[in-house]
Amino acid sequence: MSDRAPAVTPSRTAAVIPAAGRGVRLGPGAPKALRTLNGTPMLVHAVRAMAASRAVGLVVVVAPPDGAPEVRNLLDAYPLTGHDPAEILVVPGGGTRQESVRLGLKALPGDVDTVLVHDAARPLVPVDTVDAVISAVRDGAPAVVPALPLADTVKQVEPRTGDAAGEPERVVGTPERALLRAVQTPQGFDRRTLDEAHEQIVTEGEGATDDAGLVERLGRPVVVVPGHEEAFKVTRPLDLVLAEAVLARRRANDRY
C-alpha cells in the first residue's frame, strides 16, 4: 500500500457571459453590451469584473449568432492585464438567453466544476462579490445568487394586456418585504447541477432569464449571499449616468 496521499484535482472556475441581446430599453444603436462606459464597452468591463477574481481561469463570452468575430476583435483590442490573465473564449449564441447560456456551457472544458453566469449589463460588480459566490459554491451549495434586501414596498398586481394595456392595474397583494431579495449576478453553480437544469427544464417563449430559477425547478437548494449596490443592471439611459458616476468615484479612490 502506498503512503502517498491521493492526488487532488484543483477546482477550476469559469464564467459564462451571455451577450447576444440588443438591449432595446437603452434605445436604438449598438447592442447593450457594446455601449461604452468611460470610453470602454460594457462587455469589456463585465469580462474584467469576472477576470479580476483569481479563482476565474476562463471567461466564455456568448456573442450574437452572427457576431462572434466582431466580439473577438473587440475583446482583443482591450486585453486583460494584471495577475495571470484569464483565458477568453468567444462562441456564437442562440435566439434566447437560455439557449445562449446552454451554448456557453457546452464550450467549457471538462475540468471546470464551478460555473458563474454573469449579465454583461452588470459591468461594475466588485470582485469581493464574485469571490463570495465562488466560495459558497465550493463550500457545497449547488446554486448561489448574490442579492440585496428591497428598499421599496412591492405590490403584486393584475397585469393589463392586449386592448387593456396601459390602463391602471389592480393591486392583488403586498408581499412581506423582509422576505424578498433583489437578485444580481454573477450567479454561481456546481457545473453538473447547472448542466442538468439546462438539459431538463424547458421554458417557453423567451426562455429562462434566471439560471437559479432553473435549478429551483429541479428541486435543488439555492442560497443567497450579500450582493452589492454597484452590481446594478444597466438597462435604461439613467443607469448609464449612474454607472459613469461609479467609475468616476472609483478613479478618485484609485480603485479602478
N, C-alpha and C positions, 0 to 999 in steps of 0.2 A: 504494500500500500504506500502510495506517495504521501510525503509530508507536506507537499506544496498545496497552498490554498487554490481553489478553483479560480480560473480567470474570470474577472468581472467585466462585462461589456459596458462601457460608459453610456449613460443615457444621452441621446442626441436629440436636439430640439430644432424644429423647422417652423417657419412662419409662412402661411399662405395669405396673400393679399389679393382678393378679387377686385379687379379694377376695370371691368368691362362695361360698366354702366355709363350713361351720359349725364346724369345729374340735372334733369330738366328744371328742378326748382331753383337752380342758380341762373337760369336764363339761357338764351342761345349762346353758341360759341363752342369752345373746346369742351371735351368731357370733363366732368368734375375733377377727376383725379389729376388732370393736367393743368388745372388752374394754378396760378402761381401765388405763393406767399413769400414776401421778401425777395421776389425775383426767382424763386425756386419752385418747381411744380410740387403740388401737394403730395403726389405719389412718391417723389424723392424724399420728402420729409417723412412720410409713413415708413418707407423702407429703412431710412436711417434710424427711426424710432425703434424698429424691431432689431436691427443690427447692433444697436447700442448695448443690448444685453449680451454679456459674454457667453451666455448659455445658448444663444441662437447661432447655429453654424450655417444655416441655409435659409434664404428667403425666396419663395416662389411667387412671382407676380403673374397673375392671370389677366392677360390683356384682352381687348376686344377680339372677336374671332378672326378678323382680317387685319389686326393692328399689331401683332406681336413684333415684327421687325422694327416698326417705329418706336414701340415702347423699349425694345432692347437698345436702340440707338440713343434714346433719351437717357436711360439709366447709365449707359456707358459714358455719357457726357458729364455725369455727376458721380464719379467713382467714390466708393466708400474709403474712409481713412481711419486711422486710429488702430486699436488693438485687433490683431488677426482678423481682418475684414471678412464678413460672412460671404459665402458664395451666393450669387444672384442668378436665378433661373427665370426665364420668361416663357410662358406657354400660352397658346390661344385658349380663350374661354368659350362659354356657351351662351345660349339665349337667356338664361336666368342666372341669378346669383347662385342658387343651389347647384346648378349644373357647372358653373364656373368653379365653385369650391371643390366639387367632385373631381373635376379635371386637374385641379391643383394637387389634390391628394394622390391621384394616380401618378403624378410626376415625382413623388417623393421616393428617395431610395429606401431600401429595406431596413437600414439601420436606424431610421428615425422612429422613435417611440413616443415622443411628445410633440403635439402639433398646436400651434397658435393659429387662429383665424382672425385677421385684423382688417377693419374697414380702411380703405385708402382715404376716406373722407374724415378720418380721425388722425390728422398728421402730427399732433403735438403730445401724444400720450407719453408721460415720463417713464424713464427706464425702470424706476422703482416699482411702478405698477406692472410692467411687463415681467419683471423678476418675481413679483409676488404671485402672479398667475402661474408661472412655471413651477415655482416652489410647491404650490398647493397640489398641482398635478403629480409632481414627483413624490409627494408625500402620500399619494394613494387616491386622490379624488379623480374619478373618471372624467368629470367636466367641471370647469371653473369659469366664473364670469366676474369681472370687476364691476362694481355698481355703487351708486350713491343714493342716500335717502332723498326722498322727494321734498322739495321746499314748498310746492303748491298743493292745495287741495285738488283732488281728482274727482271728476264726475263721470259716471257711466251714463251714456245717452242712447237714445233710439235713433240710429242714423237715418237721414233723409236721402233717398236715392231716386234716380230716374227723374220724373217730372217734378218731384218734390225737393230735389237737390237745391240747397241754398236756403231753404225755409228753416225757421227756428226748430231746434231739436229738443225733444222732451227728455228731461233727466229721469233716469230709472233707478239710480243708486249712487251712493257715495262710499267707495271703498275706504277702509281704515288706512290712512296714510302711513302709519307706523309700520304696517305690514308690507309696504310696497318699496321697490327699489328701481331706479333708472339704470338700465344695464348698458355697459360700454363694451369696448373691445380693447385689447385682444382677448378673445375667449380661448381658453386652453383645454386640451383634451388628451386623454390616453388615445394613442393613434388607433388601436383596434376598436375602441368604442366609437370613435367618430366615423371610421370606415363602415362599421356595421350600421350606424344610424343613416348614413347616406345611401347605403345599399337597400335597407329595409323600409325606410319611411319615404313614401312618395307623396308629394304635395301638389296641389292643383294650381292652375293659374301661373303667377309669377314665381312660385316656389318658395322655399324657406328663406326668410331674411334673418333668422336667428338660429345658428347651429346648435346652441344649447337646447333650444326647443325641440330639435330632432332627438337629442339624447333623452330629454324628458319623456318623449313619446315612446321610447324604448323601455321606460320604467327604471332607468338608471338615475342615481342621485346627481344633482348639480348643486355646487356650493358657490357662495358669494365671498369675494374678498373686497376690501375697500378699493373703490375707484378713485379717480382724481378729477378735479374741476377742469383741468387743462386737456382732458381726453374727450372733449365735446366733439360732436359731429358737425362738420361744415356742410350745411345744407342750403342755407339762404344767404343772400348778399350780406346781411348784417353779420353773419358768422365769420365771413372773410375779414371784416373790420376787427372783430374780436380776436381772431387768430393773429392778425398783424400786431395787435396790441400785446398779445402774449409774447410774440417773438421779440418785440421791442424791449419788453421787460427782461426777457432772458439775456438779450445782448447787454443791457445795462448792468445786469448782475453777473456778467461773464459766465453765463451758464450755457451759451449756445455758440 
